[in-house]
Amino acid sequence: MTAAVVLAAGLSRRMGRPKLVLEVAGRPIVRHAVEAVQRAGLDPVLVVTGPEPAPIQAALEGLPVRIVVNPAPEAGQSGSVRAGIAALPAEVETVLIALGDQPALDPGIIPALLAAHRAGGRPIVAPRYENGPGNPVLFDRAIFPELLALTGDQGARPVIARDPGRVEWVRFGTAMPPDVDTPADYEKIRSAVPPQSRGVD
């Protein structure tokens, strides 16, 4: 079973207001991110929020997700990774960690990561874009203890960097999907993402 953990507990300091509930193409940013992992067939989908989850829950209304609360998001992204991994059901063998602020993820990226994992069998599968490594990243259960030991604000990057030999890199001939961190990022992506008539059923 392959699950997804969507990180959605950021404090939006650079945006100046809660960014994940801002709309792009008629839907909240975080909803785009969650729908992307659901379209790839991942289940269950855990969404890690801060200590006040209600706005994210409202943005994801009707989607089959489980909310996991990170009580101290100010301590860094690693706390959200730990919270998500700790909440995974015992039967989950692989997890995709995705960012809640990437509403324009190419629909082919997650299937390509899953296919590379099936073909290569390495415990970490990550994308490498034209401008460098990025997200989302797939991890086997064997890596979960390392994810649970993370500290600081680097997310899972130290785990990926620890042993290059266990990482399967999947190359994509595009730039990495943009994060929405600032008002300028938001305006740029609003112009780039066309409206869609429907999301995930």
C-alpha positions as CSV (number, residue, x, y, z in Angstrom):
1,M,0.0,0.0,0.0
2,T,1.3,3.4,-1.0
3,A,0.1,6.4,1.1
4,A,0.6,10.1,0.7
5,V,1.5,12.7,3.3
6,V,0.8,16.2,2.2
7,L,2.6,18.9,4.2
8,A,0.2,21.8,4.9
9,A,1.2,23.2,8.3
10,G,3.4,26.1,7.1
11,L,3.0,29.5,8.7
12,S,2.9,31.5,5.5
13,R,5.2,34.1,6.8
14,R,6.4,35.3,3.4
15,M,2.8,35.4,2.1
16,G,1.5,37.4,5.0
17,R,-1.8,35.5,5.1
18,P,-2.7,31.8,5.0
19,K,-1.6,30.8,1.6
20,L,-2.9,27.3,1.2
21,V,-6.6,28.4,1.2
22,L,-6.0,31.0,-1.4
23,E,-7.6,30.1,-4.7
24,V,-6.0,29.2,-8.0
25,A,-8.2,28.4,-10.9
26,G,-11.2,28.4,-8.6
27,R,-10.0,26.0,-6.0
28,P,-7.7,26.4,-2.9
29,I,-4.0,25.8,-3.4
30,V,-4.0,22.9,-1.0
31,R,-6.9,21.2,-2.7
32,H,-4.9,21.2,-6.0
33,A,-2.0,19.4,-4.2
34,V,-4.3,16.8,-2.5
35,E,-6.2,16.1,-5.8
36,A,-2.9,15.5,-7.5
37,V,-1.9,12.6,-5.2
38,Q,-5.4,11.2,-5.3
39,R,-5.5,11.2,-9.1
40,A,-2.3,9.0,-8.9
41,G,-4.3,6.4,-6.8
42,L,-2.5,7.0,-3.5
43,D,-4.5,5.9,-0.5
44,P,-4.7,6.8,2.4
45,V,-3.9,10.5,2.0
46,L,-2.9,12.3,5.2
47,V,-2.8,16.1,5.3
48,V,-0.6,17.6,8.1
49,T,-1.9,20.9,9.3
50,G,-1.0,23.3,12.1
51,P,-2.8,23.4,15.4
52,E,-5.8,25.1,13.9
53,P,-6.9,22.7,11.1
54,A,-10.4,24.1,10.4
55,P,-9.4,26.3,7.3
56,I,-7.6,23.4,5.6
57,Q,-10.4,21.0,6.5
58,A,-12.9,23.4,4.9
59,A,-10.7,23.8,1.8
60,L,-10.6,20.0,1.4
61,E,-14.3,19.4,2.1
62,G,-15.6,16.3,0.3
63,L,-12.2,14.8,-0.3
64,P,-11.4,11.5,1.4
65,V,-8.4,12.6,3.5
66,R,-7.3,12.3,7.1
67,I,-6.1,15.4,9.0
68,V,-3.1,15.1,11.2
69,V,-2.1,18.0,13.4
70,N,1.4,19.2,13.9
71,P,1.1,21.1,17.2
72,A,4.3,23.1,16.7
73,P,4.8,24.0,13.0
74,E,7.1,26.9,14.0
75,A,9.8,24.3,14.9
76,G,10.2,23.5,11.2
77,Q,9.0,21.3,8.4
78,S,10.6,18.2,10.0
79,G,7.9,18.2,12.6
80,S,5.2,17.9,10.0
81,V,7.1,15.0,8.3
82,R,7.4,13.2,11.7
83,A,3.7,13.8,12.4
84,G,2.6,12.4,9.1
85,I,4.8,9.3,9.2
86,A,3.8,8.5,12.8
87,A,0.2,8.6,11.8
88,L,0.5,6.1,8.9
89,P,-1.4,2.8,9.2
90,A,0.8,-0.2,9.9
91,E,0.0,-1.7,6.5
92,V,1.5,1.2,4.5
93,E,4.7,0.0,2.8
94,T,5.6,3.2,0.9
95,V,4.8,6.9,1.3
96,L,4.9,9.8,-1.0
97,I,5.7,13.1,0.8
98,A,4.2,16.1,-1.1
99,L,4.0,19.8,-0.5
100,G,0.7,21.5,0.0
101,D,1.8,24.7,-1.7
102,Q,2.5,23.2,-5.2
103,P,-0.8,23.6,-7.0
104,A,0.7,23.0,-10.5
105,L,2.2,19.6,-10.2
106,D,2.4,17.9,-13.6
107,P,0.1,14.9,-13.6
108,G,2.8,12.6,-15.0
109,I,5.3,13.1,-12.1
110,I,3.8,10.9,-9.4
111,P,3.0,8.0,-11.8
112,A,6.6,8.2,-13.1
113,L,8.0,8.0,-9.5
114,L,5.8,5.0,-8.7
115,A,6.9,3.2,-11.9
116,A,10.5,3.9,-11.1
117,H,10.1,2.4,-7.7
118,R,8.5,-0.7,-9.0
119,A,11.2,-1.1,-11.6
120,G,14.3,-0.3,-9.6
121,G,13.4,-1.2,-6.0
122,R,15.5,1.5,-4.3
123,P,14.1,2.7,-1.1
124,I,13.9,6.4,-2.1
125,V,12.7,7.7,-5.4
126,A,13.0,11.4,-6.1
127,P,12.5,13.7,-9.1
128,R,15.3,15.6,-10.7
129,Y,14.1,18.6,-12.7
130,E,16.0,20.8,-15.2
131,N,16.9,23.1,-12.3
132,G,17.7,20.5,-9.7
133,P,16.1,18.0,-7.3
134,G,12.7,18.6,-5.9
135,N,9.4,17.2,-4.7
136,P,7.4,15.0,-4.2
137,V,9.5,12.1,-3.0
138,L,8.7,8.4,-2.4
139,F,10.0,6.5,0.6
140,D,10.0,2.8,1.6
141,R,9.0,1.8,5.1
142,A,12.7,0.9,5.7
143,I,13.3,4.7,5.7
144,F,10.5,5.6,8.1
145,P,12.7,5.5,11.2
146,E,15.0,8.1,9.7
147,L,12.1,10.3,8.8
148,L,10.8,10.0,12.4
149,A,14.2,11.2,13.7
150,L,14.3,14.4,11.6
151,T,14.8,17.8,13.2
152,G,14.9,21.4,11.9
153,D,13.4,23.0,8.8
154,Q,14.9,21.0,6.0
155,G,12.2,18.5,5.7
156,A,13.4,15.1,4.4
157,R,16.4,16.5,2.5
158,P,19.0,15.2,5.0
159,V,17.6,11.7,4.6
160,I,17.8,11.9,0.8
161,A,21.4,13.2,1.0
162,R,22.6,10.6,3.5
163,D,23.3,7.8,1.1
164,P,23.1,8.6,-2.7
165,G,23.3,5.0,-3.6
166,R,19.9,4.2,-2.2
167,V,18.2,7.0,-4.2
168,E,16.6,6.4,-7.6
169,W,16.5,9.8,-9.5
170,V,13.8,10.2,-12.1
171,R,14.7,12.9,-14.6
172,F,12.1,15.3,-15.9
173,G,12.8,17.7,-18.8
174,T,10.9,20.5,-17.1
175,A,11.5,23.0,-14.3
176,M,10.5,21.9,-10.8
177,P,6.9,22.7,-9.9
178,P,6.7,26.1,-8.3
179,D,6.0,26.6,-4.6
180,V,3.6,29.5,-3.7
181,D,5.6,31.3,-1.0
182,T,5.1,35.0,-1.7
183,P,2.4,37.3,-3.2
184,A,4.4,37.5,-6.4
185,D,4.5,33.7,-6.6
186,Y,0.7,33.6,-6.1
187,E,0.0,36.2,-8.8
188,K,2.3,34.4,-11.2
189,I,0.7,31.0,-10.7
190,R,-2.8,32.4,-10.9
191,S,-2.0,33.6,-14.4
192,A,-0.3,30.3,-15.4
193,V,-2.9,27.7,-14.2
194,P,-6.1,27.7,-16.3
195,P,-9.5,27.1,-14.6
196,Q,-10.7,23.5,-14.5
197,S,-14.3,22.4,-14.6
198,R,-13.9,19.7,-12.0
199,G,-11.6,18.1,-9.5
200,V,-11.4,14.6,-8.1
201,D,-14.7,12.8,-7.8
